[in-house]
Amino acid sequence: MVGDWRKFLEGEVTAEEIKQLRRHERTGRPFGTAQFISHLERLTGRMLGKMKPGPKEARKVKNN
């Protein structure tokens, strides 16, 4: 959490931080700790973290 946004936004950004921000900007995935992303997933009910690439197996629907 950021207490003083003005100070935070005026602060220096490292090349590595810029690289990480750009990577997440391209993928559309949230940028944060695993705990933060898990929290967002619980709030939204969606998988937001990086997943295994490729097609996903179709889920079988049980007919009762």
PDB file with SEQRES, HELIX, SHEET and CRYST1 records, atoms N, CA, C and O in Angstrom:
SEQRES   1 A   64  MET VAL GLY ASP TRP ARG LYS PHE LEU GLU GLY GLU VAL          
SEQRES   2 A   64  THR ALA GLU GLU ILE LYS GLN LEU ARG ARG HIS GLU ARG          
SEQRES   3 A   64  THR GLY ARG PRO PHE GLY THR ALA GLN PHE ILE SER HIS          
SEQRES   4 A   64  LEU GLU ARG LEU THR GLY ARG MET LEU GLY LYS MET LYS          
SEQRES   5 A   64  PRO GLY PRO LYS GLU ALA ARG LYS VAL LYS ASN ASN              
HELIX    1 AA1 TRP A    5  GLU A   10  1                                   6    
HELIX    2 AA2 ALA A   15  THR A   27  1                                  13    
HELIX    3 AA3 ALA A   34  THR A   44  1                                  11    
CRYST1    1.000    1.000    1.000  90.00  90.00  90.00 P 1           1          
ATOM      1  N   MET A   1       0.846  -1.173   0.000  1.00  0.00           N  
ATOM      2  CA  MET A   1       0.000   0.000   0.000  1.00  0.00           C  
ATOM      3  C   MET A   1       0.893   1.238   0.000  1.00  0.00           C  
ATOM      4  O   MET A   1       1.971   1.260   0.593  1.00  0.00           O  
ATOM      5  N   VAL A   2       0.415   2.235  -0.668  1.00  0.00           N  
ATOM      6  CA  VAL A   2       1.161   3.487  -0.778  1.00  0.00           C  
ATOM      7  C   VAL A   2       0.479   4.523   0.094  1.00  0.00           C  
ATOM      8  O   VAL A   2      -0.718   4.770  -0.049  1.00  0.00           O  
ATOM      9  N   GLY A   3       1.236   5.132   0.999  1.00  0.00           N  
ATOM     10  CA  GLY A   3       0.685   6.152   1.878  1.00  0.00           C  
ATOM     11  C   GLY A   3       0.620   7.516   1.220  1.00  0.00           C  
ATOM     12  O   GLY A   3      -0.422   8.170   1.234  1.00  0.00           O  
ATOM     13  N   ASP A   4       1.739   7.947   0.642  1.00  0.00           N  
ATOM     14  CA  ASP A   4       1.842   9.264   0.030  1.00  0.00           C  
ATOM     15  C   ASP A   4       2.010   9.088  -1.478  1.00  0.00           C  
ATOM     16  O   ASP A   4       3.124   8.888  -1.963  1.00  0.00           O  
ATOM     17  N   TRP A   5       0.902   9.163  -2.218  1.00  0.00           N  
ATOM     18  CA  TRP A   5       0.945   8.928  -3.658  1.00  0.00           C  
ATOM     19  C   TRP A   5       1.814   9.949  -4.383  1.00  0.00           C  
ATOM     20  O   TRP A   5       2.527   9.588  -5.319  1.00  0.00           O  
ATOM     21  N   ARG A   6       1.770  11.193  -3.979  1.00  0.00           N  
ATOM     22  CA  ARG A   6       2.579  12.214  -4.653  1.00  0.00           C  
ATOM     23  C   ARG A   6       4.062  11.837  -4.562  1.00  0.00           C  
ATOM     24  O   ARG A   6       4.779  11.880  -5.561  1.00  0.00           O  
ATOM     25  N   LYS A   7       4.512  11.471  -3.373  1.00  0.00           N  
ATOM     26  CA  LYS A   7       5.906  11.085  -3.179  1.00  0.00           C  
ATOM     27  C   LYS A   7       6.232   9.830  -3.991  1.00  0.00           C  
ATOM     28  O   LYS A   7       7.296   9.738  -4.604  1.00  0.00           O  
ATOM     29  N   PHE A   8       5.312   8.868  -3.989  1.00  0.00           N  
ATOM     30  CA  PHE A   8       5.510   7.623  -4.732  1.00  0.00           C  
ATOM     31  C   PHE A   8       5.651   7.900  -6.233  1.00  0.00           C  
ATOM     32  O   PHE A   8       6.559   7.381  -6.881  1.00  0.00           O  
ATOM     33  N   LEU A   9       4.751   8.717  -6.778  1.00  0.00           N  
ATOM     34  CA  LEU A   9       4.765   8.995  -8.209  1.00  0.00           C  
ATOM     35  C   LEU A   9       5.944   9.869  -8.632  1.00  0.00           C  
ATOM     36  O   LEU A   9       6.362   9.821  -9.789  1.00  0.00           O  
ATOM     37  N   GLU A  10       6.480  10.659  -7.715  1.00  0.00           N  
ATOM     38  CA  GLU A  10       7.643  11.485  -8.015  1.00  0.00           C  
ATOM     39  C   GLU A  10       8.947  10.715  -7.851  1.00  0.00           C  
ATOM     40  O   GLU A  10      10.004  11.211  -8.242  1.00  0.00           O  
ATOM     41  N   GLY A  11       8.894   9.514  -7.283  1.00  0.00           N  
ATOM     42  CA  GLY A  11      10.085   8.723  -7.012  1.00  0.00           C  
ATOM     43  C   GLY A  11      10.722   8.160  -8.272  1.00  0.00           C  
ATOM     44  O   GLY A  11      10.145   8.212  -9.358  1.00  0.00           O  
ATOM     45  N   GLU A  12      11.910   7.625  -8.107  1.00  0.00           N  
ATOM     46  CA  GLU A  12      12.669   7.032  -9.202  1.00  0.00           C  
ATOM     47  C   GLU A  12      12.132   5.643  -9.524  1.00  0.00           C  
ATOM     48  O   GLU A  12      11.669   4.922  -8.640  1.00  0.00           O  
ATOM     49  N   VAL A  13      12.199   5.280 -10.794  1.00  0.00           N  
ATOM     50  CA  VAL A  13      11.803   3.954 -11.251  1.00  0.00           C  
ATOM     51  C   VAL A  13      13.024   3.314 -11.883  1.00  0.00           C  
ATOM     52  O   VAL A  13      13.680   3.916 -12.734  1.00  0.00           O  
ATOM     53  N   THR A  14      13.327   2.095 -11.468  1.00  0.00           N  
ATOM     54  CA  THR A  14      14.497   1.407 -12.011  1.00  0.00           C  
ATOM     55  C   THR A  14      14.164   0.806 -13.377  1.00  0.00           C  
ATOM     56  O   THR A  14      12.997   0.655 -13.737  1.00  0.00           O  
ATOM     57  N   ALA A  15      15.202   0.472 -14.119  1.00  0.00           N  
ATOM     58  CA  ALA A  15      15.025  -0.152 -15.433  1.00  0.00           C  
ATOM     59  C   ALA A  15      14.290  -1.483 -15.291  1.00  0.00           C  
ATOM     60  O   ALA A  15      13.459  -1.821 -16.134  1.00  0.00           O  
ATOM     61  N   GLU A  16      14.583  -2.235 -14.242  1.00  0.00           N  
ATOM     62  CA  GLU A  16      13.919  -3.526 -14.014  1.00  0.00           C  
ATOM     63  C   GLU A  16      12.429  -3.330 -13.729  1.00  0.00           C  
ATOM     64  O   GLU A  16      11.599  -4.096 -14.219  1.00  0.00           O  
ATOM     65  N   GLU A  17      12.090  -2.321 -12.948  1.00  0.00           N  
ATOM     66  CA  GLU A  17      10.675  -2.036 -12.665  1.00  0.00           C  
ATOM     67  C   GLU A  17       9.927  -1.656 -13.941  1.00  0.00           C  
ATOM     68  O   GLU A  17       8.785  -2.067 -14.144  1.00  0.00           O  
ATOM     69  N   ILE A  18      10.575  -0.873 -14.794  1.00  0.00           N  
ATOM     70  CA  ILE A  18       9.954  -0.494 -16.069  1.00  0.00           C  
ATOM     71  C   ILE A  18       9.744  -1.734 -16.930  1.00  0.00           C  
ATOM     72  O   ILE A  18       8.697  -1.888 -17.560  1.00  0.00           O  
ATOM     73  N   LYS A  19      10.740  -2.618 -16.957  1.00  0.00           N  
ATOM     74  CA  LYS A  19      10.639  -3.863 -17.734  1.00  0.00           C  
ATOM     75  C   LYS A  19       9.463  -4.704 -17.242  1.00  0.00           C  
ATOM     76  O   LYS A  19       8.692  -5.221 -18.050  1.00  0.00           O  
ATOM     77  N   GLN A  20       9.318  -4.844 -15.918  1.00  0.00           N  
ATOM     78  CA  GLN A  20       8.218  -5.624 -15.350  1.00  0.00           C  
ATOM     79  C   GLN A  20       6.871  -4.985 -15.663  1.00  0.00           C  
ATOM     80  O   GLN A  20       5.926  -5.686 -16.025  1.00  0.00           O  
ATOM     81  N   LEU A  21       6.769  -3.663 -15.529  1.00  0.00           N  
ATOM     82  CA  LEU A  21       5.519  -2.967 -15.840  1.00  0.00           C  
ATOM     83  C   LEU A  21       5.135  -3.153 -17.299  1.00  0.00           C  
ATOM     84  O   LEU A  21       3.968  -3.396 -17.603  1.00  0.00           O  
ATOM     85  N   ARG A  22       6.096  -3.042 -18.205  1.00  0.00           N  
ATOM     86  CA  ARG A  22       5.831  -3.208 -19.636  1.00  0.00           C  
ATOM     87  C   ARG A  22       5.359  -4.639 -19.935  1.00  0.00           C  
ATOM     88  O   ARG A  22       4.442  -4.840 -20.731  1.00  0.00           O  
ATOM     89  N   ARG A  23       5.985  -5.618 -19.299  1.00  0.00           N  
ATOM     90  CA  ARG A  23       5.606  -7.021 -19.514  1.00  0.00           C  
ATOM     91  C   ARG A  23       4.147  -7.242 -19.109  1.00  0.00           C  
ATOM     92  O   ARG A  23       3.389  -7.872 -19.846  1.00  0.00           O  
ATOM     93  N   HIS A  24       3.761  -6.739 -17.970  1.00  0.00           N  
ATOM     94  CA  HIS A  24       2.386  -6.924 -17.498  1.00  0.00           C  
ATOM     95  C   HIS A  24       1.403  -6.077 -18.300  1.00  0.00           C  
ATOM     96  O   HIS A  24       0.237  -6.442 -18.451  1.00  0.00           O  
ATOM     97  N   GLU A  25       1.872  -4.964 -18.802  1.00  0.00           N  
ATOM     98  CA  GLU A  25       1.039  -4.118 -19.654  1.00  0.00           C  
ATOM     99  C   GLU A  25       0.691  -4.856 -20.947  1.00  0.00           C  
ATOM    100  O   GLU A  25      -0.439  -4.769 -21.427  1.00  0.00           O  
ATOM    101  N   ARG A  26       1.660  -5.584 -21.510  1.00  0.00           N  
ATOM    102  CA  ARG A  26       1.432  -6.336 -22.752  1.00  0.00           C  
ATOM    103  C   ARG A  26       0.517  -7.535 -22.537  1.00  0.00           C  
ATOM    104  O   ARG A  26      -0.337  -7.816 -23.378  1.00  0.00           O  
ATOM    105  N   THR A  27       0.681  -8.245 -21.425  1.00  0.00           N  
ATOM    106  CA  THR A  27      -0.096  -9.468 -21.196  1.00  0.00           C  
ATOM    107  C   THR A  27      -1.475  -9.181 -20.636  1.00  0.00           C  
ATOM    108  O   THR A  27      -2.395  -9.982 -20.804  1.00  0.00           O  
ATOM    109  N   GLY A  28      -1.627  -8.044 -19.969  1.00  0.00           N  
ATOM    110  CA  GLY A  28      -2.915  -7.726 -19.347  1.00  0.00           C  
ATOM    111  C   GLY A  28      -3.099  -8.394 -17.999  1.00  0.00           C  
ATOM    112  O   GLY A  28      -4.147  -8.250 -17.369  1.00  0.00           O  
ATOM    113  N   ARG A  29      -2.072  -9.135 -17.547  1.00  0.00           N  
ATOM    114  CA  ARG A  29      -2.158  -9.778 -16.233  1.00  0.00           C  
ATOM    115  C   ARG A  29      -1.767  -8.773 -15.150  1.00  0.00           C  
ATOM    116  O   ARG A  29      -0.955  -7.879 -15.388  1.00  0.00           O  
ATOM    117  N   PRO A  30      -2.348  -8.926 -13.962  1.00  0.00           N  
ATOM    118  CA  PRO A  30      -2.023  -7.996 -12.872  1.00  0.00           C  
ATOM    119  C   PRO A  30      -0.566  -8.124 -12.447  1.00  0.00           C  
ATOM    120  O   PRO A  30       0.043  -9.187 -12.569  1.00  0.00           O  
ATOM    121  N   PHE A  31      -0.031  -7.040 -11.954  1.00  0.00           N  
ATOM    122  CA  PHE A  31       1.352  -6.974 -11.493  1.00  0.00           C  
ATOM    123  C   PHE A  31       1.330  -6.896  -9.976  1.00  0.00           C  
ATOM    124  O   PHE A  31       0.842  -5.916  -9.412  1.00  0.00           O  
ATOM    125  N   GLY A  32       1.846  -7.908  -9.320  1.00  0.00           N  
ATOM    126  CA  GLY A  32       1.891  -7.913  -7.868  1.00  0.00           C  
ATOM    127  C   GLY A  32       2.380  -9.252  -7.350  1.00  0.00           C  
ATOM    128  O   GLY A  32       2.762 -10.135  -8.117  1.00  0.00           O  
ATOM    129  N   THR A  33       2.361  -9.381  -6.048  1.00  0.00           N  
ATOM    130  CA  THR A  33       2.803 -10.618  -5.418  1.00  0.00           C  
ATOM    131  C   THR A  33       1.785 -11.728  -5.670  1.00  0.00           C  
ATOM    132  O   THR A  33       0.651 -11.460  -6.068  1.00  0.00           O  
ATOM    133  N   ALA A  34       2.195 -12.967  -5.438  1.00  0.00           N  
ATOM    134  CA  ALA A  34       1.286 -14.111  -5.591  1.00  0.00           C  
ATOM    135  C   ALA A  34       0.085 -13.951  -4.654  1.00  0.00           C  
ATOM    136  O   ALA A  34      -1.040 -14.293  -5.019  1.00  0.00           O  
ATOM    137  N   GLN A  35       0.323 -13.439  -3.465  1.00  0.00           N  
ATOM    138  CA  GLN A  35      -0.760 -13.223  -2.501  1.00  0.00           C  
ATOM    139  C   GLN A  35      -1.757 -12.188  -3.032  1.00  0.00           C  
ATOM    140  O   GLN A  35      -2.967 -12.373  -2.902  1.00  0.00           O  
ATOM    141  N   PHE A  36      -1.263 -11.114  -3.623  1.00  0.00           N  
ATOM    142  CA  PHE A  36      -2.110 -10.072  -4.187  1.00  0.00           C  
ATOM    143  C   PHE A  36      -2.953 -10.626  -5.340  1.00  0.00           C  
ATOM    144  O   PHE A  36      -4.151 -10.357  -5.427  1.00  0.00           O  
ATOM    145  N   ILE A  37      -2.317 -11.400  -6.219  1.00  0.00           N  
ATOM    146  CA  ILE A  37      -3.036 -11.966  -7.364  1.00  0.00           C  
ATOM    147  C   ILE A  37      -4.085 -12.967  -6.892  1.00  0.00           C  
ATOM    148  O   ILE A  37      -5.187 -13.000  -7.440  1.00  0.00           O  
ATOM    149  N   SER A  38      -3.767 -13.784  -5.889  1.00  0.00           N  
ATOM    150  CA  SER A  38      -4.746 -14.724  -5.332  1.00  0.00           C  
ATOM    151  C   SER A  38      -5.949 -13.974  -4.764  1.00  0.00           C  
ATOM    152  O   SER A  38      -7.092 -14.396  -4.933  1.00  0.00           O  
ATOM    153  N   HIS A  39      -5.682 -12.873  -4.099  1.00  0.00           N  
ATOM    154  CA  HIS A  39      -6.756 -12.049  -3.538  1.00  0.00           C  
ATOM    155  C   HIS A  39      -7.657 -11.511  -4.659  1.00  0.00           C  
ATOM    156  O   HIS A  39      -8.882 -11.540  -4.542  1.00  0.00           O  
ATOM    157  N   LEU A  40      -7.049 -11.025  -5.737  1.00  0.00           N  
ATOM    158  CA  LEU A  40      -7.827 -10.535  -6.873  1.00  0.00           C  
ATOM    159  C   LEU A  40      -8.652 -11.654  -7.507  1.00  0.00           C  
ATOM    160  O   LEU A  40      -9.794 -11.436  -7.912  1.00  0.00           O  
ATOM    161  N   GLU A  41      -8.070 -12.855  -7.593  1.00  0.00           N  
ATOM    162  CA  GLU A  41      -8.791 -13.996  -8.159  1.00  0.00           C  
ATOM    163  C   GLU A  41     -10.014 -14.339  -7.321  1.00  0.00           C  
ATOM    164  O   GLU A  41     -11.075 -14.647  -7.864  1.00  0.00           O  
ATOM    165  N   ARG A  42      -9.869 -14.288  -6.004  1.00  0.00           N  
ATOM    166  CA  ARG A  42     -11.017 -14.566  -5.127  1.00  0.00           C  
ATOM    167  C   ARG A  42     -12.088 -13.496  -5.288  1.00  0.00           C  
ATOM    168  O   ARG A  42     -13.279 -13.808  -5.309  1.00  0.00           O  
ATOM    169  N   LEU A  43     -11.678 -12.244  -5.402  1.00  0.00           N  
ATOM    170  CA  LEU A  43     -12.636 -11.151  -5.554  1.00  0.00           C  
ATOM    171  C   LEU A  43     -13.390 -11.218  -6.881  1.00  0.00           C  
ATOM    172  O   LEU A  43     -14.595 -10.971  -6.930  1.00  0.00           O  
ATOM    173  N   THR A  44     -12.677 -11.553  -7.952  1.00  0.00           N  
ATOM    174  CA  THR A  44     -13.288 -11.524  -9.281  1.00  0.00           C  
ATOM    175  C   THR A  44     -13.871 -12.864  -9.709  1.00  0.00           C  
ATOM    176  O   THR A  44     -14.708 -12.916 -10.610  1.00  0.00           O  
ATOM    177  N   GLY A  45     -13.431 -13.957  -9.066  1.00  0.00           N  
ATOM    178  CA  GLY A  45     -13.881 -15.286  -9.487  1.00  0.00           C  
ATOM    179  C   GLY A  45     -13.258 -15.714 -10.806  1.00  0.00           C  
ATOM    180  O   GLY A  45     -13.801 -16.578 -11.495  1.00  0.00           O  
ATOM    181  N   ARG A  46     -12.123 -15.121 -11.167  1.00  0.00           N  
ATOM    182  CA  ARG A  46     -11.443 -15.432 -12.427  1.00  0.00           C  
ATOM    183  C   ARG A  46      -9.992 -15.788 -12.158  1.00  0.00           C  
ATOM    184  O   ARG A  46      -9.401 -15.330 -11.179  1.00  0.00           O  
ATOM    185  N   MET A  47      -9.417 -16.614 -13.038  1.00  0.00           N  
ATOM    186  CA  MET A  47      -7.997 -16.935 -12.968  1.00  0.00           C  
ATOM    187  C   MET A  47      -7.232 -15.782 -13.616  1.00  0.00           C  
ATOM    188  O   MET A  47      -7.454 -15.471 -14.786  1.00  0.00           O  
ATOM    189  N   LEU A  48      -6.340 -15.152 -12.868  1.00  0.00           N  
ATOM    190  CA  LEU A  48      -5.615 -13.988 -13.370  1.00  0.00           C  
ATOM    191  C   LEU A  48      -4.123 -14.235 -13.519  1.00  0.00           C  
ATOM    192  O   LEU A  48      -3.445 -13.514 -14.250  1.00  0.00           O  
ATOM    193  N   GLY A  49      -3.609 -15.240 -12.838  1.00  0.00           N  
ATOM    194  CA  GLY A  49      -2.182 -15.521 -12.893  1.00  0.00           C  
ATOM    195  C   GLY A  49      -1.800 -16.228 -14.175  1.00  0.00           C  
ATOM    196  O   GLY A  49      -2.664 -16.642 -14.949  1.00  0.00           O  
ATOM    197  N   LYS A  50      -0.507 -16.365 -14.396  1.00  0.00           N  
ATOM    198  CA  LYS A  50       0.008 -17.034 -15.583  1.00  0.00           C  
ATOM    199  C   LYS A  50      -0.359 -18.508 -15.519  1.00  0.00           C  
ATOM    200  O   LYS A  50      -0.214 -19.161 -14.486  1.00  0.00           O  
ATOM    201  N   MET A  51      -0.835 -19.013 -16.644  1.00  0.00           N  
ATOM    202  CA  MET A  51      -1.223 -20.420 -16.730  1.00  0.00           C  
ATOM    203  C   MET A  51      -0.392 -21.112 -17.798  1.00  0.00           C  
ATOM    204  O   MET A  51       0.299 -20.459 -18.579  1.00  0.00           O  
ATOM    205  N   LYS A  52      -0.463 -22.439 -17.828  1.00  0.00           N  
ATOM    206  CA  LYS A  52       0.251 -23.230 -18.815  1.00  0.00           C  
ATOM    207  C   LYS A  52      -0.251 -22.844 -20.212  1.00  0.00           C  
ATOM    208  O   LYS A  52      -1.460 -22.736 -20.419  1.00  0.00           O  
ATOM    209  N   PRO A  53       0.662 -22.634 -21.174  1.00  0.00           N  
ATOM    210  CA  PRO A  53       0.237 -22.249 -22.516  1.00  0.00           C  
ATOM    211  C   PRO A  53      -0.436 -23.397 -23.263  1.00  0.00           C  
ATOM    212  O   PRO A  53      -0.302 -24.560 -22.882  1.00  0.00           O  
ATOM    213  N   GLY A  54      -1.152 -23.065 -24.316  1.00  0.00           N  
ATOM    214  CA  GLY A  54      -1.778 -24.067 -25.167  1.00  0.00           C  
ATOM    215  C   GLY A  54      -3.249 -24.215 -24.883  1.00  0.00           C  
ATOM    216  O   GLY A  54      -3.784 -23.628 -23.943  1.00  0.00           O  
ATOM    217  N   PRO A  55      -3.907 -25.024 -25.728  1.00  0.00           N  
ATOM    218  CA  PRO A  55      -5.349 -25.220 -25.552  1.00  0.00           C  
ATOM    219  C   PRO A  55      -5.652 -25.944 -24.241  1.00  0.00           C  
ATOM    220  O   PRO A  55      -4.875 -26.777 -23.775  1.00  0.00           O  
ATOM    221  N   LYS A  56      -6.773 -25.611 -23.677  1.00  0.00           N  
ATOM    222  CA  LYS A  56      -7.206 -26.220 -22.418  1.00  0.00           C  
ATOM    223  C   LYS A  56      -8.181 -27.350 -22.744  1.00  0.00           C  
ATOM    224  O   LYS A  56      -8.930 -27.286 -23.718  1.00  0.00           O  
ATOM    225  N   GLU A  57      -8.153 -28.380 -21.909  1.00  0.00           N  
ATOM    226  CA  GLU A  57      -9.108 -29.473 -22.089  1.00  0.00           C  
ATOM    227  C   GLU A  57     -10.512 -28.988 -21.820  1.00  0.00           C  
ATOM    228  O   GLU A  57     -10.747 -28.198 -20.906  1.00  0.00           O  
ATOM    229  N   ALA A  58     -11.443 -29.467 -22.623  1.00  0.00           N  
ATOM    230  CA  ALA A  58     -12.841 -29.097 -22.430  1.00  0.00           C  
ATOM    231  C   ALA A  58     -13.348 -29.754 -21.146  1.00  0.00           C  
ATOM    232  O   ALA A  58     -13.050 -30.915 -20.869  1.00  0.00           O  
ATOM    233  N   ARG A  59     -14.099 -29.012 -20.389  1.00  0.00           N  
ATOM    234  CA  ARG A  59     -14.671 -29.558 -19.166  1.00  0.00           C  
ATOM    235  C   ARG A  59     -15.906 -30.361 -19.518  1.00  0.00           C  
ATOM    236  O   ARG A  59     -16.761 -29.894 -20.271  1.00  0.00           O  
ATOM    237  N   LYS A  60     -16.004 -31.551 -18.984  1.00  0.00           N  
ATOM    238  CA  LYS A  60     -17.154 -32.399 -19.250  1.00  0.00           C  
ATOM    239  C   LYS A  60     -18.284 -32.006 -18.338  1.00  0.00           C  
ATOM    240  O   LYS A  60     -18.087 -31.843 -17.134  1.00  0.00           O  
ATOM    241  N   VAL A  61     -19.471 -31.849 -18.898  1.00  0.00           N  
ATOM    242  CA  VAL A  61     -20.652 -31.495 -18.126  1.00  0.00           C  
ATOM    243  C   VAL A  61     -21.397 -32.772 -17.807  1.00  0.00           C  
ATOM    244  O   VAL A  61     -21.671 -33.584 -18.690  1.00  0.00           O  
ATOM    245  N   LYS A  62     -21.721 -32.940 -16.542  1.00  0.00           N  
ATOM    246  CA  LYS A  62     -22.468 -34.118 -16.095  1.00  0.00           C  
ATOM    247  C   LYS A  62     -23.940 -33.901 -16.359  1.00  0.00           C  
ATOM    248  O   LYS A  62     -24.505 -32.886 -15.950  1.00  0.00           O  
ATOM    249  N   ASN A  63     -24.563 -34.838 -17.034  1.00  0.00           N  
ATOM    250  CA  ASN A  63     -26.009 -34.767 -17.248  1.00  0.00           C  
ATOM    251  C   ASN A  63     -26.692 -35.692 -16.257  1.00  0.00           C  
ATOM    252  O   ASN A  63     -26.487 -36.905 -16.301  1.00  0.00           O  
ATOM    253  N   ASN A  64     -27.483 -35.150 -15.383  1.00  0.00           N  
ATOM    254  CA  ASN A  64     -28.195 -35.961 -14.386  1.00  0.00           C  
ATOM    255  C   ASN A  64     -29.651 -35.989 -14.709  1.00  0.00           C  
ATOM    256  O   ASN A  64     -30.431 -36.617 -13.993  1.00  0.00           O  
TER     257      ASN A  64                                                      
END                                                                             
